[in-house]
Amino acid sequence: MFSRAVRPAAGLARSLSTSSQNNAKVAVLGASGGIGQPLSLLLKNSPLVSHLSLFDIAHTPGVAADLSHIETRAQVTGHMGPDQLDAALQGCDVVVIPAGVPRKPGMTRDDLFNTNATIVATLADACARNCPEAIVCIIANPVNSTIPITSEIMKKYGVYNPNKVFGVTTLDIVRANAFVAELKGLDPARVNVPVIGGHAGVTIIPLISQCTPKLAALTARIQDAGTEVVKAKAGAGSATLSMAYAGARFTFSVLDAMNGKEGVVECAYVRSEETECKYFSTPLLLGKNGIEKNLGLGKLTAFEEKLVADAMGELKGSIKKGEEFVANMK
């Protein structure tokens, strides 16, 4: 009923047990944080990863030592501080970036811009210099702006490949699947709700084809789900465990596709020609070199078309803000 695109890898559990050919070096930048630690744990569990390179400004050696005791094949190295960033990235096939400060109650994702924009720009610069061919997966918020920032930094070095720079919006899909399954009494593993647009508030557009009042209310819950977690944690952080799960799911899909698996589809926020916005999240067919095909928006209901139209202004503003940040860098 909700499956317009192929469900990637039938969930995280199957990705963890995949036995395909695997020699990928994966870096996690921000590995000591609330998302970084559980994300690194999930990646360490995967046979798709041969070398897990962890970087953060503090505590990384301890995280790496802890993870290295797990009885899986991935070699773990810990790198701490700016002087070790280049070493962490050299030879990487995939880089996942959860680095940055989390939201607190009353904050929007855009409130994080001033701090996280500088962090992402610094890390993107290092990626451009050390692993320009790597697939880069940005979790750091505001994703609607940090992807344009990453893209503009890559352009400065002449290494920008729009097929290899992803804004990880997978948590929106994970939440939509969970909420719809709960509402309809379905097995979440059999539900797939594509979510398009961006990764903040009204730019999060779940494609739920039955627009009854209940499902319209569900759309609002999906859009505000991050705030729901921030409030529930009462100042102790934002979504970390569910984001780590979503980040791992997306990374495993990227690695599966790199290893030649066919039919791997994930939604992500990327450079796009599908709408009037330069960047837009849609279902993507992944391949060995990143995006193989953008599957587009598909057929939308009138309700969903209005959601897309309402998102345009905020998305364009966030994109422009990211591009201007890089243009004004000294």
N, C-alpha and C positions, 0 to 999 in steps of 0.2 A: 504493500500500500504506500509505503514511503520511500521505496528504493528506486530512485531515478538513476543513481550511479552505483557502480559495484562497491560493496562494502570492503574496505581495505583489510586484507589479511585476516578477516573474520575476527577482528579484535586483537587485543594485546597478547592474550595467552598463546595464541598460535604463533605470533611473531617471536615470542620467547623460545619456542621449541623448533623454530625453522632450522633446517640442516643444510641449507644451500651453501655454495662456495662463498667463503667469507674471509677477507683479509683487510677489513676497513679500519683505518685509524680515525677515531672520532674524538673531537675535542669538545669539552664542556667549559664554557667561559662564564664564571660565576658559580663554580662547582661547590662552594662552601655554603651557599645560601639556602633559603627555605625551599626553593624549587630545585636548585642545583644538586643537593645531596640525594633526595629520593630519585631524581632523574638519573643521576650517575649510578645509583644502585640498580635501577631497572636496566640501564645500558650494560652494566657489568654482567648481568644475568643472561645477556643475549649472545648466542653463538655467531651472530652477524658481525660482532665487534672483536677485532684481534688486539687492538691497542686503544685504551681509554686514557686520553690525556686531559688532566684536570687542571684548571687555572682559576685562581682568585687572588684577591689582594691580601687575604689572611686565611690561616687554618688549613690550607690545601694539603700540606704534607700529612696531617693527621687524617683527613678524609681519605686520601690515597692509601695510606697504610691500612686503615680499617677495611676499605673495599678490597685491597689486595689479598686479604685472608679468605675471601670467598672462592669456593672451589669451582670456578669457571675459567675459561681459557684466556680471557682478555688480560693482557698486561696493563697494569695501571701505573701511571706516572703522575706525580704532583708537582705543580709549578706555582710559585707564589711571588707576587709583586711584579711591577713593570719590567724589571730586568729579565724576567724569565718568560715573558709573554711570547716572544718570538720563538723560543725553543718549544713552547707548548704547541705551537701551530705548524711547525715545519713538517711537511709530508702528510698533512691531514687530508682526508677524503671528504669528511663532513664536519662542520662546526656548528654547534648548537649554543645559542647565547641567551641564557636566562638572567644574565647579570643586570644589576640595577636595583633601585630601591622599590619596595612594595607600597601599595596604597594603604592608607589609613582611613578610618571612618570620616566621611564628609569630603573625601578627595575623589576627583575624577581621574581617569587614566591620563588625561591631558595635563593634570597638575604635576605629573611626574616629569614633564618634558625637560625642564631646565637641567635637572640632574642627569636623567637617563640619556638625553641626547648626546651629552659630552662623553658619557661612558660608551655608548654604542659607536659613536664616531671614532673613538680611540681604538676600539676592538676591530671595527671594520677596516681601519687603516692597517692594522697589524695583519689581518687576513689578506688584504690586497697585496701586501709585501711578502708574506710567507707561504701562503697557500692559495694563489689566485684561481686555481682550477677547482677548489673545493666547493661543495654545496653548502650554503650558509643558511641556517634556520634561526630566525630571530624570534625570541619569546619576549624580550624586554619591551615593556610598554612605554609610551603609547605606540603600539605596532603601526597604527595608521600613519605615524610620522617617522618611526625608526626604520621602516623599510625604504622610504625615499632617502633618508640620511645615508643608509648603507649603500644604496644604489649610486648616489652622487659621489661618495667617497671612492667607490670602485671605478667610477668614470674618470676621476682625477688621475688614477694610475693606468687607465687604458685597459682594465681587465674586467669591466662590467659585462656579465652575461645574465640577461634577465631570466633565463631558464634555470639559473642556479641560486637565486636569492628569494627566500621564502619568508613571509610573515606567518608564524604558526598560529592559526586560528582554530586549531583542532579542538580546543577545550569547548568552544561554542557548539561544535558538532556532538561532542561527548555529552554535554549537558542537554542538548536538544533530544538526543536519543534516550537519555535517562528519563527526562521529564515526560516525553510522549509515551514511553513504555509504562511509566507509572500511571499516567492518566488513562491509558487504554487497556491496562492489564496485560501487556505484552512482554515477551522476553527481550530485554534490551539488546542482546546479541543479534536479534533479527530485525532490528529497527535501524534505518539509516535516514537521517534528515539532513540533506545538504544545507549548509548555511553560507550565504554569500554576503558580499559587501565589504565590511571592515571588521574591526575588533574593538568597538566601543559603542555602548548605548544604542542609539537609533541606527547606527551603521551596521549592526548585527542583524542580518535578515534571514531567519529560518524559512525555508521553503516548505511550508505546511499547506497542502493543497485544499484542505477542508476548513474554510474560514468561518466556523461557527463562533459564537461568543466565547465558548470555553477555549478554543484554540487561539483566538485572538488574545485572550488573557495569557495563554501559554507563551505566545510570542513576546509579550512584555516581560514575562519571567525570565525567558532565555536572554533577552537583552540586558536585564538587570541582575543576572545571576552572580556576576562578580561582586557587585555591591552587597548582595545577600550574604556572601561568605565574609566579606570585610566587616559587616555589621555583626555577624554571629561570632567572629573572633574578637570583637570588642577592643580593637586597638592592637591586637597581638599579631597582625599581619593580614595578608590577603590569601587567595587560593594558591596553595603550594602543592599539596599532594595530588589533587585532581589535575593541576597544570603539569606536574611531573609526569603523570600517567599520559596525558594528552601529548606532551612533548616527546615522550618515548614512543608512543604509537606513531606519530608522524615520522620520527627518525627511522624507525623500523621499516616503514613504508618506503622511505627514500632508499634505504639499504637493500630492501627486497628488489626494488626496481633496478638499482645499480647492478645487482647480481643476475639480472635477466628475467625476473619474474614478470609475467605479462598481466595486464588488466588491473594494475595497482592504481587506485584513484583516491585522492585526498583533496579536500578543499584547503586552499591557502591564499593569503593576500600577496599578490604578485603584480609585476608590470603587466598591464592588460589593455587590450583594445576593445573589450566587450561592452564598455559603457563610455560616457564622456569623461570619466575619471581615469587618470593615468595608471592608478593602482586600484585593484579590485579583487576581492576573493570570489572564486568560483571553483567548481570541481575540476581537478586537473588529472590528466592521465600522465603518470610518472614513467620515466624511462631511465636508461643508463646514464644519460647526461642531464638529468633534471626533468624539466617539463617536456613531455613528448607532444601533448596536445591540450589546449585549453578547451574544455567541454562546454563552456559558456553558461548562460543563465538558464537555458531551457525554457519551457512554457510556464509563464507566471500567471497567477490569478490577478484579478483587479486589485485585491487587497495587497498582494505581494508587490505589484507594480507601484502602488502608492508608497510602500515601505522603501523601495529602491529610490523613488523620486525624493522622498523626504530625507534620505541619507546623503544625497549628493552635495549639499552645501557644506555639511560638516566634514565630509571626506575630502573635498577639494581644499578646504581650509587647513586641515591637518597635513595634507600632502605639501601644500605651499609652505607651511611652517617648517617642515623638515628640509625642503629644498633650500629655503632661504637661510636656515641655520648653517648649512654647509657652505653656501655662497659667501656668508659673512665671516667664516672662520679665518682666523689669522694664521 
